[in-house]
Structure formats: C-alpha cells, structure tokens
Amino acid sequence: MVTKACTRCHRIMEDDRCAICNVQSSKNWSGFLIIVEPEKSGIAEELGITLPGEYALRVR
C-alpha cells in the first residue's frame, strides 16, 4: 500500500488524484494528522480543513 497526499488539500489517500480537489497526489509527504470534528478543532481551522479525515502536514 502506497500512501499519497493531495498537493492542494493535503488529504491522505492511495489514489493518483484527489477525490475532493481532482489534483495530482504526491508520494513525498510528511507529518500525520487525524481530524475527527473539524468544526471543533483549532488546528483544522488554522489549516483550513473542513472535512474529517487523515491529512499530511507537509506535501511536496
């Protein structure tokens, strides 16, 4: 299993393109963040995350 991250929204996935943004994903990412309730999370607000899920902190 190769995990990739969207270069725009940083959502972690296995696909070559993000299902949310329809942007190319990258294998070059670091940092792992799980957002369960984005409406109650200060970190999600700061990063502009509105959907629950797994996210990379840094994507190249």
C-alpha positions as CSV (number, residue, x, y, z in Angstrom):
1,M,0.0,0.0,0.0
2,V,1.5,3.3,-1.1
3,T,0.0,6.3,0.6
4,K,-0.1,9.7,-1.2
5,A,-1.3,13.1,-0.2
6,C,-3.1,15.7,-2.2
7,T,-0.9,18.6,-3.1
8,R,-3.7,21.1,-2.5
9,C,-5.8,19.9,0.5
10,H,-3.2,17.5,2.0
11,R,-5.7,14.7,2.4
12,I,-4.0,11.3,2.6
13,M,-5.2,8.6,0.0
14,E,-4.0,5.8,-2.2
15,D,-5.2,7.3,-5.5
16,D,-3.2,9.2,-8.1
17,R,-5.7,12.1,-8.0
18,C,-7.6,13.6,-5.0
19,A,-11.3,12.8,-5.0
20,I,-12.1,16.2,-3.4
21,C,-9.8,18.6,-5.4
22,N,-9.2,16.5,-8.5
23,V,-5.5,17.4,-8.2
24,Q,-2.4,15.2,-8.6
25,S,-1.3,13.5,-5.4
26,S,2.3,13.1,-4.2
27,K,4.3,10.3,-2.5
28,N,6.5,13.0,-0.9
29,W,4.7,14.0,2.3
30,S,5.4,14.1,6.0
31,G,3.5,14.6,9.2
32,F,0.3,12.8,10.0
33,L,-2.8,14.5,11.4
34,I,-6.3,12.9,12.0
35,I,-9.2,15.4,12.1
36,V,-12.4,13.9,13.6
37,E,-14.5,17.0,14.2
38,P,-13.1,19.9,12.1
39,E,-15.8,22.4,13.3
40,K,-14.4,22.0,16.9
41,S,-10.7,21.9,16.1
42,G,-8.5,24.9,16.3
43,I,-5.8,23.1,14.2
44,A,-8.3,22.3,11.5
45,E,-9.4,25.9,11.4
46,E,-5.8,27.2,11.2
47,L,-5.1,24.8,8.3
48,G,-8.3,25.4,6.5
49,I,-9.6,21.8,6.9
50,T,-13.4,21.4,6.7
51,L,-13.8,17.7,6.2
52,P,-12.9,14.9,8.7
53,G,-10.1,12.6,7.7
54,E,-6.4,11.9,7.6
55,Y,-4.1,14.7,6.5
56,A,-0.4,15.3,5.8
57,L,1.2,18.3,7.4
58,R,3.7,18.9,4.6
59,V,3.4,17.8,0.9
60,R,5.8,18.4,-1.9
